[in-house]
Amino acid sequence: MSDVVAARFLVTADVSPGLLPRLLQPLAKRDLVADLFHVEREGEVVRAELVLHAMPAEMVHLVAGNLGQVVGVHAVLTERLPLLRAVA
């Protein structure tokens, strides 16, 4: 069994009509669902926060890498957080 961690991804990207589903795709292809997905537009820049309360530790860098490859993304900051709930 792999280690489970909580993670937050902070993404800065250009405004684009197709951006939001492209940001969720790296999670969906790994059968992950964000517990929090918050997006704010600041002029021509979008700031997005994706939080997963529990995800396999080995997937954190993979998801971060895929987010960084999304067209229009400028930066991805990844933070590991304390687990917020017990995982069975």
C-alpha positions as CSV (number, residue, x, y, z in Angstrom):
1,M,0.0,0.0,0.0
2,S,1.3,3.4,-0.9
3,D,1.6,6.4,1.4
4,V,-1.3,8.9,1.3
5,V,-0.8,12.6,1.6
6,A,-2.8,15.8,1.3
7,A,-1.7,18.1,-1.4
8,R,-2.4,21.6,-2.7
9,F,-1.5,22.8,-6.2
10,L,-1.4,26.5,-6.9
11,V,-1.5,27.3,-10.6
12,T,-1.0,30.6,-12.4
13,A,-2.0,30.7,-16.0
14,D,-3.3,32.8,-18.9
15,V,-7.0,33.3,-19.2
16,S,-8.5,30.8,-21.7
17,P,-12.0,29.4,-22.2
18,G,-10.8,25.8,-22.0
19,L,-8.4,26.2,-19.1
20,L,-10.5,24.9,-16.3
21,P,-11.2,21.4,-17.7
22,R,-7.6,21.1,-18.8
23,L,-6.5,21.7,-15.1
24,L,-8.8,18.9,-13.9
25,Q,-7.6,16.4,-16.5
26,P,-4.4,15.4,-14.7
27,L,-6.6,14.4,-11.7
28,A,-9.3,12.7,-13.8
29,K,-6.9,10.4,-15.7
30,R,-5.6,9.1,-12.3
31,D,-9.2,8.6,-10.8
32,L,-8.6,11.5,-8.4
33,V,-11.2,14.2,-7.5
34,A,-10.3,17.6,-6.0
35,D,-11.8,18.3,-2.6
36,L,-11.4,22.0,-3.4
37,F,-11.1,23.7,-6.7
38,H,-11.0,27.5,-6.5
39,V,-10.3,29.9,-9.4
40,E,-10.0,33.6,-9.5
41,R,-9.4,35.8,-12.6
42,E,-7.1,38.8,-12.2
43,G,-7.1,40.6,-15.5
44,E,-5.5,38.3,-18.0
45,V,-4.2,35.9,-15.4
46,V,-6.0,33.0,-13.6
47,R,-5.0,31.8,-10.2
48,A,-6.3,28.3,-9.4
49,E,-6.0,26.3,-6.3
50,L,-6.6,22.5,-6.3
51,V,-6.6,20.7,-3.0
52,L,-6.8,16.9,-2.4
53,H,-7.3,15.8,1.2
54,A,-5.8,12.4,0.4
55,M,-3.9,11.2,-2.6
56,P,-1.1,8.7,-3.2
57,A,2.2,10.3,-2.4
58,E,3.8,9.0,-5.6
59,M,1.2,10.9,-7.7
60,V,1.9,14.4,-6.3
61,H,4.9,15.1,-8.6
62,L,3.1,13.5,-11.6
63,V,0.1,15.7,-11.2
64,A,2.3,18.8,-10.7
65,G,4.2,17.9,-13.8
66,N,1.1,17.5,-15.9
67,L,-0.4,20.7,-14.6
68,G,2.8,22.5,-15.6
69,Q,2.4,21.1,-19.2
70,V,-1.1,22.5,-19.6
71,V,-1.2,25.2,-22.4
72,G,-1.0,28.7,-20.9
73,V,0.2,27.6,-17.4
74,H,3.1,29.8,-16.1
75,A,3.8,28.3,-12.8
76,V,2.7,25.4,-10.4
77,L,3.5,25.5,-6.7
78,T,3.0,22.2,-4.9
79,E,2.5,22.0,-1.1
80,R,2.1,18.8,0.9
81,L,-0.3,19.4,3.8
82,P,-1.1,17.5,7.0
83,L,-3.8,14.8,6.3
84,L,-7.1,16.4,7.0
85,R,-9.1,13.2,7.6
86,A,-8.5,9.6,8.5
87,V,-8.0,7.3,5.5
88,A,-9.2,3.7,5.7
